Amino acid sequence: MARIEFNSLFADELTAYLRHREVNGLDNSGANAQMKRLDHFLATHCKDKRFTKEHADKWQNRLPEESPRGHYIRINFSKRFFLYLFPQGYDIFLFDDVRNPPKTFSAHIYSSDEIWRYFSAVDTYDSGMNLYHRVQFPILFRLLYCCGTRITETLMIRKKDVDLEEGIILLSETKNNKERYVVLSEGLLDLLRQFADKTFYRLHDEDYIFQNYKGKRLCRDLVYEAHRMILVKAGIPYRGNGEGPRIHDWRHTFAVNAFKRMADSGMDMYVALPILSTYLGHSTIMATERYLKLTLELFPEIRAKMEKSMDEVFREAVHA
């Protein structure tokens, strides 16, 4: 995996910390993204190599789009970095941990009407800050919806990962360190080619395809802010407190709709389960099974079809 570039005054320390983790046999697949987020905060707020209580108070605030679990991961990952620096004599304020929230599964599945309104808002979105957003947001948000990709791994797509001939994208910097491919529909591939015609000529192979006005990788927090503004423009109520509709709910929506399409095509749901699990890059089949349960709740006709099929199987077994 390519070496991560940091931009804050703590860039050397962040690099050394990740190397320290590697030497001690720790997996950096999760730490890399969290340290990049911390680096962005430090570059914005720290004018010298100090991390004060005021900095800590700002950093510890839970973000509007952030789930309790995401907040826990962000704060506790960064706490370990500061614990690494503190014995070395740095002027660091050590803040308290965040308690690990109980695991819950709450998903907002976008309706057909919400999908239409959302992407109508995306296609006419103008932040007034960066004209480039109007070019990249339509394809960025469609990748999330049409391919079920996570926001972080989508922002990590590099030019070299995109095959415009075959319509395939390699996701190489992912959760659980599981590389995988996504295959684009003809319509989505056409949009990506249009995007590439406008932007790829100025990119090197190692460059991220989604960038800010400085030519750096687009920040996840900025996309979250845009998502909130798009929801308002689309007239979709935002419930807040991490309940969404969140960007990650596009992945939930993709998974549920994928299960429904496979069920409608006649595929057995428990045959579909490992297929979708592999496609989504889940580390366990249980992570995908919750989408199956949600699909059966939303579409009772699929449950009825499955139960009828199982009844027929057992009836044949009894009379065999």
Buried (B, 14 or more C-beta within 10 A) or exposed (E): EEEBEBBBBBBEBBBBBBEEBEEEEEEBBBBBBBBBBBBBBBBEBBEEBEBEEEBBEEBBEBBEBBBBBBBBBBBBBBBBBBEBBBEEEBEBBEBEEBEEEEEEEEBBBBEEEBBEBBBEBBEEBEBEEBEBBBBBBBBBBBBBBBBBBBBBBBBBBBBBBBBBEEBBBBBBBBBEBBEBEBEBEEEBBEBBBEBBEEBBEEBEEEBBBBBBEEEEBBBBBBBBBBBBEBBEBBEBEBEEEBEBBBBBBBBBBBBBBBBBEBBEEEEEBEEBBEEBBEBBBBEEBEBBBBBBEBBBEBBEEBBEBBEEEEEEEEEEEEEE
